[in-house]
Amino acid sequence: MGFVKLLATYLTGGSEKCETPIKRYFIIHTLQPYYLLDNYVPPYNESRCNDARPRPADTITAAYLRKYGVLDDLIEYWPNRYGYSNIEKNLEFWRLQWSRAGMCSPYPLCPDFYFKVASTYVTAIDLLDILESAGVYPDNGKYEAFLYANAIEKALGVNVQIRGNKDAKNVTQFYETIICICQS
């Protein structure tokens, strides 16, 4: 495994009901390991991607995450967007992320490190500031998708993918950016 992709989502109030108030910054959607640039690693239970047996998801508790100093960052930057103020909903979501992607990350025994890597990236990269510096604002204006990608690529020197979704009025909107991070 040499790559991980960080998917960052901007809460736009799309078709599903997000908890309000909507956060005014990007949050993590997932940190997904890849074998090659576009060849994602299936979950551990399907791929047996690591020699070591990963730490079970049910061991990820608030106390465990607090002990390793990642709980506050996860609540802030990697919440369950449909109930971010509910710690049980967040824990369920983080356990799912660990089961789907973290167990096959380079850190199968250390969920705390996996989560810390993701939160470190998202706190170091202010995507909203990058976009605003390029003249792209969350103002209901219409922008071409390439403007989002170009602004982020120029600022970070990485390739990105941009995804959209439909809002409640069926209007296409910017939803997510995928950033490929090379790790060796």
C-alpha positions, 0 to 999 in steps of 0.5 A: 500500500502506497497511497491513501485518499482523504475524502473531505466533505463540506456539509451542504445540507444535501438530500439527507437531514444533517444535524444543524447548525451546519459546520462552516468547514470541511470534515473528513469523510474517510481515510481510505488505503489504496494499493495503487492510485485507483485500486482501493484496498477492500475491508480486512474481512474481505481481503486479509490485507495485513499480516497482523490481526487488526484491533477489533472495532468494538475496542474503539471507545470514547475513553480509548480515543481520549487516552490517545488525545484524538477524541476532540479532533474526531468530534470536530473534524470527523463527526457523523454528520447526521448526529455529530453531537451524539457521542454514541452515533459518532463512535458507531460511525468511527468503528465503521470507518475503522472496519472499512478502511482503518484495519487495512491501513498501515496502522492495523493495531493502532486505531488512534494513529489511523484517526490521528493521521486523518485529523492531522491532514484535515486540520493542516489543510484549510480547503475552505480558505484555499477555495475562498483565496481562489474566489470560490465562496460558499455563497450559492453562486454558480462555479465550474467544477474545474475551479474547485479542483484547480484551486486545491491542486495549485495550493497543495500540489496534488491531484484532486477529484471533485464530487457533487450531489443534489440539494433539496431543490435538485440543484447540483452542488459541490459536495466533496473533494478527494485528495490522494496522499502518497505514503511510503 
